[in-house]
């Protein structure tokens, strides 16, 4: 065995160390970005849930009180007509609310879009370097 077979020369380890350092740096940046996106999504979902619960509670109480008022107001003459109209109104309001929630949830189709974009940029950069 000669001295050359003893192991890699210091000239070969330097670029490998640089590559490993760059890879770890990229990984750290991506993990940090992923953590930020998770936090933002958690806050958005918390806000949506709170708004949905408050809207449901307020609308339910309001609809019940308005329905009772109108039924009592028209008890002698049009109580069935009023109950039918209130039922249709409540169903229409519910359908409108569901459509609004679907639209709001569709605004963010990909929670991790920024992370995916950064990974794609890194992949393209590495392909260009190779």
CORRA-V530105 format. One record per residue. N is the residue number from 1. RES is the residue in one letter. PSI is psi in radians with two decimals (* if undefined). OMEGA is omega in degrees with one decimal (NA if undefined). NEAR is the number of other ideal C-beta (glycine too) atoms within 12 Angstrom. Layout:
BEGIN
N:RES:PSI:OMEGA:NEAR
N:RES:PSI:OMEGA:NEAR
END
This chain:
BEGIN
1:X:2.44:179.0:6
2:X:3.05:-179.9:6
3:X:-0.38:-179.8:7
4:X:-0.48:-177.4:9
5:X:-0.06:-175.0:8
6:X:-0.44:-179.6:9
7:X:-3.13:-179.3:11
8:X:2.57:179.7:13
9:X:2.72:-179.2:13
10:X:-0.45:179.7:11
11:X:-0.45:-179.9:9
12:X:-0.48:-177.6:13
13:X:-0.59:-177.5:13
14:X:-0.92:178.9:13
15:X:-0.63:178.5:14
16:X:-0.71:177.4:15
17:X:-0.72:177.5:15
18:X:-0.73:179.2:13
19:X:-0.75:178.6:17
20:X:-0.71:178.1:14
21:X:-0.72:178.1:14
22:X:-0.72:178.9:18
23:X:-0.74:177.9:16
24:X:-0.64:176.6:14
25:X:-0.77:177.4:15
26:X:-0.76:179.7:22
27:X:-0.75:178.6:18
28:X:-0.72:178.8:14
29:X:-0.70:179.9:20
30:X:-0.67:178.0:25
31:X:-0.72:178.3:18
32:X:-0.75:178.1:17
33:X:-0.72:178.3:24
34:X:-0.71:177.8:22
35:X:-0.73:177.3:17
36:X:-0.73:179.3:19
37:X:-0.68:177.0:24
38:X:-0.74:178.9:18
39:X:-0.77:178.9:15
40:X:-0.72:-179.6:20
41:X:-0.67:178.0:22
42:X:-0.77:178.9:15
43:X:-0.71:179.5:14
44:X:-0.76:179.3:19
45:X:-0.65:177.4:18
46:X:-0.77:178.5:14
47:X:-0.77:178.8:15
48:X:-0.75:-179.7:22
49:X:-0.77:178.9:17
50:X:-0.80:178.9:14
51:X:-0.70:179.7:19
52:X:-0.74:179.5:20
53:X:-0.78:178.6:14
54:X:-0.72:179.0:14
55:X:-0.76:179.9:23
56:X:-0.79:-179.7:19
57:X:-0.83:-179.0:14
58:X:-0.78:180.0:16
59:X:-0.65:178.6:22
60:X:-0.85:179.5:18
61:X:-0.77:179.3:14
62:X:-0.75:179.0:18
63:X:-0.71:178.7:24
64:X:-0.80:-179.6:16
65:X:-0.73:178.3:15
66:X:-0.69:178.3:20
67:X:-0.81:179.2:26
68:X:-0.74:179.1:18
69:X:-0.84:-177.7:15
70:X:-0.68:178.2:23
71:X:-0.76:178.5:23
72:X:-0.62:179.6:15
73:X:-0.70:-178.1:15
74:X:0.49:-175.4:19
75:X:-0.73:-174.5:15
76:X:-0.49:-171.7:10
77:X:-0.80:-171.0:10
78:X:0.61:-173.8:16
79:X:-0.68:179.3:18
80:X:-0.66:177.4:14
81:X:-0.77:179.5:15
82:X:-0.75:178.5:23
83:X:-0.72:177.8:19
84:X:-0.78:179.5:17
85:X:-0.72:178.4:19
86:X:-0.67:177.8:27
87:X:-0.81:178.3:18
88:X:-0.69:178.2:15
89:X:-0.75:179.8:20
90:X:-0.72:177.6:22
91:X:-0.69:177.2:15
92:X:-0.72:177.8:15
93:X:-0.73:177.8:23
94:X:-0.74:178.3:19
95:X:-0.71:178.0:14
96:X:-0.74:-179.6:16
97:X:-0.72:178.7:22
98:X:-0.74:178.0:17
99:X:-0.69:177.7:14
100:X:-0.73:178.0:18
101:X:-0.75:178.0:19
102:X:-0.76:-179.8:14
103:X:-0.73:-179.2:14
104:X:-0.71:179.3:20
105:X:-0.52:180.0:18
106:X:-0.23:179.6:11
107:X:-0.42:180.0:14
108:X:1.28:-176.0:17
109:X:-0.58:-179.2:12
110:X:1.91:-177.0:13
111:X:-0.63:-174.1:20
112:X:0.69:-176.7:22
113:X:-0.70:-179.0:18
114:X:-0.69:178.1:23
115:X:-0.75:179.1:26
116:X:-0.72:179.3:18
117:X:-0.74:178.7:16
118:X:-0.72:177.8:23
119:X:-0.69:178.8:21
120:X:-0.71:176.5:16
121:X:-0.74:179.1:18
122:X:-0.73:179.7:22
123:X:-0.77:178.8:16
124:X:-0.67:179.3:13
125:X:-0.74:179.3:14
126:X:-0.65:177.1:15
127:X:-0.68:-179.8:10
128:X:-0.68:179.3:9
129:X:-0.64:-178.5:10
130:X:*:NA:8
END
